[in-house]
């Protein structure tokens, strides 16, 4: 009909097979690398979005390898490309019942116990501390990352219950006592946590396919491809999602990606990037939250918030959290943004990631642009490809 776009969808496996066949006909090495990266991007996207099974996508990769030798074209190890997508869906299938690292309590405290030599790392000193809660249950302290000097360490410590015959750790802990051998004890009190309002939010884009494409298009491509090659890979993914009927044909993402709008050859960059937060400097503001967000297919806890003037960091636990992928399969498991009560939006820049068990992780997200001191509340929005949830956090005077 006039004014409408009609798309005759093909099966995802068929589209991957056609891409693998075209790879054998690619010309110079650079084009073969772009074609190989495009197949990898499309195969992972199809598997991650549930459009094709891992076996079907792997068959297309194998066909491409047999046709040309994918590794020689700048690809990756066979069988390893789809690992993140497979891991993600396997973890979702297993469910949240067995998750052992979901935070149940968070404390913000500065405790000095004993004296440590200047040459020792804080993790070594923690291993020699005894820790017990108000019910007498013992804990093993683990240094969970941070920075510092021989005089001061700023970071996070995880208290893991030690197995005791016939005893289970209490569901509610009021305080911990830390003590060095022969030294005085220091008590860390777990104060009542503030009541945090949470609720469902609209995802960043109307469909998971649009979110996936948007998140990939904002990342830097592999150096051997350059920005031109990276744009071609993203365009190939957009074409593939449209071809299989998974992408809305009227999506505003498509014109700039497929070249139907004039665009600069340089990517959009912010006027300034967030300057590094000096973790060796004690924060001016620390809030313990332990706010669980009501995701249906994920587990997310906003553990707390730290502030250095206008620099705000959110400490977030998440599952399923797949980490360490390379481009073009490096799609974040979680995205974080915040809107302050002045109407300004802030994007969460992910920092150091720590993994616990299978698919459980923790990271800091630094909000950028910085949060003005006069802002008194943040609505934090955490998103996956499929869901988004918000939490309102009050900020004290800074």
C-alpha positions in Angstrom: 0.0 0.0 0.0 1.2 3.6 -0.7 3.2 5.1 2.2 3.8 1.7 3.9 6.8 -0.5 4.1 6.2 -4.2 3.5 8.8 -6.6 4.8 8.7 -10.3 3.8 10.6 -11.9 6.7 13.1 -14.8 6.3 14.0 -17.3 8.9 17.0 -16.2 11.0 18.9 -19.4 10.2 18.4 -18.7 6.5 19.6 -15.2 6.8 22.8 -16.3 8.6 23.4 -19.0 5.9 23.2 -16.3 3.2 25.6 -14.1 5.1 28.0 -17.0 5.4 27.8 -17.7 1.7 28.5 -14.0 0.9 31.6 -14.1 3.1 33.2 -16.6 0.7 32.8 -14.0 -2.1 34.1 -11.0 -0.1 37.1 -9.2 -1.7 40.0 -7.6 0.2 41.0 -8.7 3.7 39.4 -5.7 5.3 36.0 -6.5 3.7 36.4 -10.1 4.8 37.0 -8.9 8.3 33.9 -6.7 8.2 31.8 -9.6 6.8 33.1 -12.0 9.5 32.4 -9.4 12.3 29.0 -8.9 10.8 28.2 -12.6 11.0 29.4 -12.7 14.6 27.3 -9.7 15.5 24.2 -11.0 13.8 24.6 -14.5 15.2 25.0 -13.3 18.8 22.1 -10.8 18.5 19.8 -13.5 17.1 20.8 -15.9 20.0 20.7 -13.2 22.7 17.3 -12.0 21.5 15.9 -15.5 21.4 15.4 -15.5 17.6 17.6 -18.5 17.0 19.0 -21.4 19.0 22.6 -21.4 19.9 23.0 -24.5 17.7 21.5 -22.8 14.7 23.7 -19.8 15.0 26.8 -22.0 15.6 25.9 -23.9 12.4 26.0 -20.7 10.4 29.4 -19.8 12.0 30.7 -23.2 11.1 29.5 -22.8 7.5 31.3 -19.4 7.3 34.5 -21.0 8.7 34.4 -23.8 6.2 33.8 -21.4 3.3 36.7 -19.1 4.0 38.4 -19.7 7.3 36.8 -17.3 9.8 39.9 -17.0 12.0 42.0 -15.8 9.1 39.4 -13.2 8.4 39.7 -11.7 11.9 37.0 -13.8 13.6 37.0 -15.6 16.9 37.4 -19.2 18.1 34.6 -21.4 16.8 32.2 -22.4 19.5 33.2 -19.5 21.8 31.4 -16.7 20.0 27.9 -17.5 21.3 29.1 -18.2 24.9 27.6 -15.0 26.4 24.2 -15.5 24.9 24.1 -19.2 25.9 25.3 -18.4 29.4 22.6 -15.7 29.8 19.7 -17.9 28.8 21.0 -20.9 30.8 21.1 -18.7 33.9 17.7 -17.4 33.3 16.4 -20.9 32.9 17.9 -22.0 36.2 16.1 -19.1 38.0 16.9 -17.1 41.1 16.3 -19.7 43.8 19.9 -20.8 44.1 21.4 -17.3 44.1 23.7 -17.1 47.2 25.1 -13.6 46.9 22.0 -11.4 46.8 22.8 -8.7 49.4 20.5 -8.8 52.5 22.2 -6.1 54.5 24.6 -3.2 53.8 26.5 -1.1 56.3 28.4 2.1 55.8 31.0 2.4 58.5 34.6 3.4 59.0 36.4 1.1 61.5 40.0 1.0 62.4 41.2 -2.2 64.2 44.8 -2.6 65.2 47.8 -1.4 63.3 49.1 -2.8 60.0 52.6 -2.5 58.6 52.9 -0.1 55.7 53.9 -2.9 53.3 50.8 -5.0 53.8 47.8 -5.1 51.6 44.4 -4.5 53.2 43.2 -7.9 52.1 46.0 -9.6 54.1 45.1 -7.5 57.1 41.4 -8.4 56.8 42.2 -12.1 56.7 43.6 -11.8 60.2 40.6 -10.1 61.7 37.9 -12.0 63.5 34.3 -11.0 62.8 31.1 -12.0 64.6 27.5 -10.8 64.6 25.2 -10.0 67.5 24.1 -13.7 67.5 27.7 -14.9 67.9 28.0 -16.3 64.3 31.4 -16.0 62.8 32.2 -14.5 59.4 35.1 -14.5 56.9 35.9 -11.1 55.6 36.8 -10.6 51.9 38.3 -7.5 50.4 36.0 -6.7 47.4 38.0 -4.1 45.7 39.0 -0.5 46.1 42.0 1.7 46.3 44.2 3.3 48.8 47.7 3.8 50.3 49.5 2.4 53.3 47.6 4.8 55.5 44.0 4.6 54.2 42.0 2.1 52.1 38.6 2.9 50.6 36.6 0.0 49.2 34.1 -2.7 50.0 34.3 -5.7 52.3 32.0 -8.8 52.0 31.2 -10.7 55.2 30.7 -14.4 54.3 29.1 -16.6 57.0 31.4 -19.4 58.1 29.9 -22.9 58.3 29.1 -23.9 61.8 27.7 -27.3 62.7 24.0 -27.2 63.6 23.8 -23.4 63.3 22.6 -21.1 60.5 23.4 -17.4 60.3 20.6 -15.2 61.4 18.3 -13.7 58.8 18.6 -10.3 60.4 22.0 -8.9 61.7 22.1 -5.9 64.0 25.8 -5.4 64.2 29.3 -6.9 63.6 32.3 -6.8 65.9 35.7 -6.8 64.2 38.8 -7.5 66.3 42.5 -8.1 65.7 44.5 -10.6 67.7 45.2 -9.1 71.1 43.5 -5.8 70.1 40.3 -4.0 70.9 37.1 -4.7 69.0 35.3 -2.2 66.7 31.6 -2.5 66.3 29.9 -1.9 62.9 26.2 -1.2 63.4 23.7 -2.1 60.6 21.3 0.8 61.0 17.7 0.4 59.7 17.7 1.0 56.0 15.6 3.9 54.5 12.3 3.0 52.9 12.9 3.2 49.1 10.0 3.5 46.7 10.5 1.3 43.6 8.4 0.5 40.6 8.3 -0.5 36.9 9.8 1.9 34.3 9.6 2.0 30.5 12.6 0.4 28.8 15.1 2.7 27.0 13.5 1.6 23.6 10.1 0.1 22.8 11.5 -3.3 21.8 14.5 -5.4 22.9 15.8 -5.4 19.3 15.9 -1.6 19.3 17.7 -1.5 22.7 20.2 -4.1 21.5 20.9 -2.1 18.3 21.1 1.2 20.1 23.5 -0.2 22.8 25.8 -1.7 20.1 25.9 1.4 18.0 27.2 3.5 20.9 30.3 1.3 21.4 33.7 1.7 19.9 34.3 -1.0 17.2 37.3 -3.3 17.1 40.5 -1.3 16.1 41.2 -3.5 13.1 37.9 -2.5 11.6 37.9 1.2 12.4 34.8 3.4 12.6 33.8 2.9 9.0 34.0 -0.9 9.4 32.2 -0.6 12.7 29.3 1.3 11.1 29.1 -1.3 8.3 28.8 -4.1 11.0 26.0 -2.2 12.8 24.2 -1.6 9.5 24.5 -5.3 8.7 22.9 -6.1 12.0 20.1 -3.6 11.4 19.4 -5.1 8.0 19.3 -8.6 9.5 16.9 -7.6 12.2 14.6 -6.0 9.7 14.9 -9.0 7.3 13.8 -11.5 9.9 10.9 -9.3 11.0 12.3 -8.5 14.5 12.9 -4.8 14.0 10.1 -2.2 13.6 10.6 -0.8 10.1 9.6 2.7 11.2 12.1 2.7 14.1 13.9 6.1 14.4 17.1 4.1 14.9 17.2 2.8 11.3 17.7 6.0 9.1 21.0 7.1 10.7 22.3 3.6 10.9 21.4 2.6 7.4 22.6 5.9 5.9 19.2 7.5 5.0 20.1 10.6 7.0 23.2 12.8 6.6 25.6 12.2 9.4 29.0 13.2 10.5 31.9 10.8 10.1 32.8 11.4 13.7 30.8 9.9 16.6 28.9 12.1 19.0 30.9 12.7 22.1 29.9 14.6 25.3 31.4 17.9 25.9 33.4 16.4 28.8 34.0 13.0 30.2 33.7 12.3 34.0 36.9 12.8 35.7 38.1 9.8 37.7 36.7 9.5 41.2 39.6 9.2 43.6 38.7 6.2 45.6 41.6 6.8 47.9 39.8 9.8 49.2 37.0 9.2 51.7 33.6 10.1 50.2 31.7 13.1 51.5 28.5 11.1 51.4 27.7 7.4 51.9 24.2 6.0 52.0 23.4 2.3 52.7 20.2 1.3 50.7 20.0 -2.4 49.9 17.0 -1.6 47.7 15.8 -4.7 45.7 14.2 -3.8 42.4 11.2 -5.9 41.3 12.5 -7.4 38.1 10.7 -10.5 36.7 13.7 -12.1 34.9 16.6 -10.5 36.8 17.8 -9.7 40.3 19.0 -6.2 41.0 19.9 -4.6 44.3 21.0 -1.0 44.7 23.4 -1.6 47.6 24.2 2.1 48.2 25.4 5.4 47.1 28.7 7.3 47.5 29.4 10.9 46.8 32.5 13.1 46.3 31.0 16.6 45.9 29.0 16.4 42.7 30.4 13.1 41.7 27.9 10.3 42.6 28.5 6.6 42.4 25.8 3.9 42.6 26.8 0.4 43.9 24.7 -2.2 42.2 24.4 -6.0 42.4 22.9 -7.8 39.4 22.1 -11.2 38.0 22.3 -12.6 35.3 25.4 -10.5 34.6 27.5 -11.6 31.7 30.8 -9.8 31.6 34.0 -9.7 29.5 32.6 -10.0 26.0 34.5 -8.4 23.1 33.0 -6.2 20.3 30.6 -6.8 18.5 29.0 -9.0 21.2 29.7 -6.7 24.2 26.1 -5.9 25.1 25.8 -4.8 28.7 23.6 -6.9 30.9 22.5 -3.7 32.7 22.3 -0.1 31.9 21.9 2.6 34.6 20.6 6.2 34.3 19.2 8.7 36.7 17.0 11.7 36.6 17.4 14.3 39.3 14.6 16.5 40.7 15.9 19.4 38.7 15.0 17.5 35.5 18.6 16.7 34.4 19.4 13.2 33.2 22.6 11.4 34.1 24.1 8.3 32.5 25.8 5.6 34.6 29.3 4.9 33.5 30.2 1.4 34.6 33.4 0.9 36.6 35.2 -2.1 38.1 33.2 -5.3 38.0 33.4 -8.1 40.5 31.9 -11.5 39.9 30.3 -13.9 42.5 29.4 -17.4 41.6 27.6 -18.0 38.3 26.4 -14.8 36.7 26.2 -12.7 39.9 28.2 -9.5 39.9 28.7 -6.1 41.4 29.9 -2.8 39.9 29.9 0.9 40.5 28.2 3.3 38.1 29.4 6.9 38.1 26.7 9.3 37.1 27.5 11.7 34.3 27.0 14.6 34.0 27.8 15.2 37.6 24.8 15.7 39.9 24.4 19.3 41.1 24.7 19.9 44.8 21.2 21.5 44.9 19.6 18.3 43.6 17.7 16.6 46.4 16.4 13.4 44.8 17.4 10.9 42.2 15.1 8.5 40.3 17.5 5.7 39.4 16.5 3.5 36.4 18.1 0.2 35.8 17.4 -1.5 32.5 17.9 -4.9 30.8 17.0 -5.5 27.1 13.5 -6.5 28.2 12.7 -4.7 31.5 13.4 -1.6 33.5 12.7 -0.6 37.1 13.1 2.6 39.1 14.0 3.6 42.6 13.7 7.0 44.2 16.7 8.0 46.4 16.7 11.1 48.6 20.0 13.0 48.7 20.9 14.9 51.9 22.5 18.3 51.7 25.9 18.2 50.2 
